Amino acid sequence: MKKGLRPTRSQKMAMKAVGLNSANWLVYKKINGELHLVHRETGTTKIIPGN
């Protein structure tokens, strides 16, 4: 899997809107407004739907 990148300010706000702590998640893919996230410690993935 590709390494994750630190989220931008707007991505952090999107994570907060769905109840995730942005300090624990990295963005590894952005497709059509969707954020594909990977957890820093466990490696689990989540997808946040776009607008």
NORJO-V746411 format. One record per pair of residues at least 24 apart in sequence whose C-alpha atoms are under 10 Angstrom apart, sorted by sequence separation. I is the first residue (numbers start at 0). J is the second residue. D is the distance in Angstrom with one decimal. If there is no record, write none. Layout:
[[I | J | D] [I | J | D]]
//
This chain:
[[2 | 26 | 8.5] [3 | 27 | 4.2] [4 | 28 | 8.9] [10 | 34 | 8.0] [1 | 26 | 9.9] [2 | 27 | 6.3] [3 | 28 | 7.9] [1 | 27 | 6.5] [2 | 28 | 9.5] [0 | 27 | 8.6] [1 | 28 | 8.6] [6 | 34 | 9.8] [6 | 36 | 9.4] [17 | 47 | 7.9] [16 | 47 | 10.0] [17 | 48 | 9.8] [3 | 35 | 9.4] [4 | 36 | 9.3] [3 | 36 | 7.7] [4 | 37 | 9.5] [14 | 47 | 7.7] [3 | 37 | 6.8] [13 | 47 | 8.1] [2 | 37 | 8.8] [3 | 38 | 9.0] [13 | 48 | 9.5] [1 | 37 | 9.8] [3 | 39 | 8.5] [13 | 49 | 9.1] [0 | 37 | 9.7] [10 | 47 | 9.9] [13 | 50 | 9.8] [0 | 42 | 9.8]]
//
